[in-house]
Structure formats: structure tokens, C-alpha cells
Amino acid sequence: AYSSVSQRGYVRGSFLAKHMMLAEIEERYRLSPRWSLAGFAGASCLFDDFNDCEASDNWFPMIGGGIIFDLKPAEKMVLRTDFAVGKDGNQGFYVSFGQPF
């Protein structure tokens, strides 16, 4: 089986290689007791051999932001909408329950 870019802003399965390495950061800012903003960025490298990460074609950066609403604060259940942009016109809008990590 092959690995795929598995971060927001890319369609899973569109880019494949034997291995994938991912780094992602996220900052959250609370606006009120139930509303928050999130900003995030990350990058993935798809590679067959670790030296493949030296080529920029194998790197897939991403940046985005979102809005978080605490549906049930005691249970830490959140409704989240995110928008992320990757390279070469890749982008995505996401609606989800729960945090991405």
C-alpha cells in the first residue's frame, strides 16, 4: 500500500508514495466561552527514499483557519469549520465534530 498526503487542503489519495512525513501546528484563540478561532499550517513530504524530501516537488505545504463552537463544553464536543489551502490550487472546506488532533 502507498501513503498519501493526509492533511487538510488536499484530497487523500491524489498524491502517493511509499512513505509520508507530516508536521502540523495549530493555534486556537478563544473569543467567548463557546466560540474560538483556529489558525493552522503544516507540510507533508511524500517519499520512497528519505533523500526524496530534498526535492520541492515532494513537499506539500498547507495553511488555513477555522471557527470552533463548543456544542457541549462538559463533554468537550465541538462543531468545527475549517478552510485550508495547499499548493497547485488544492484547497478544501471542512465541517466536522471534534478536534483534528
BELQUIFEN-V389145 format. One line per field, one symbol per residue. ss: DSSP state (2 for helix, 1 for strand, 0 for the rest). phi: phi as a letter, one per 30 degrees, with the letter a starting at -180 (. if undefined). burial: b if it has 9 or more other ideal C-beta (glycine too) atoms within 8 Angstrom, else e. A space follows every 10 residues. Layout:
ss=???
phi=???
burial=???
This chain:
ss=0011000000 0000011011 1111111111 0000111111 1111111002 2222022211 1111111111 1122201111 1111110000 1111111000 0
phi=.ccbdbbejb dejdbbadbb bbbbbbbcbd daeccbcbbb aaabbcacbe ddddcddccb dabaaabbbd dbedchcbcb bbbbbcdhid aacbbbcjdd a
burial=eebbbbbbbb eeebeebebb ebebebeeee eeeebbbbbb bbbbbbbeee ebbeeeebbb bbebebbbbb eeeeeebbbb bbbbbbeeeb bbebeeeeee e
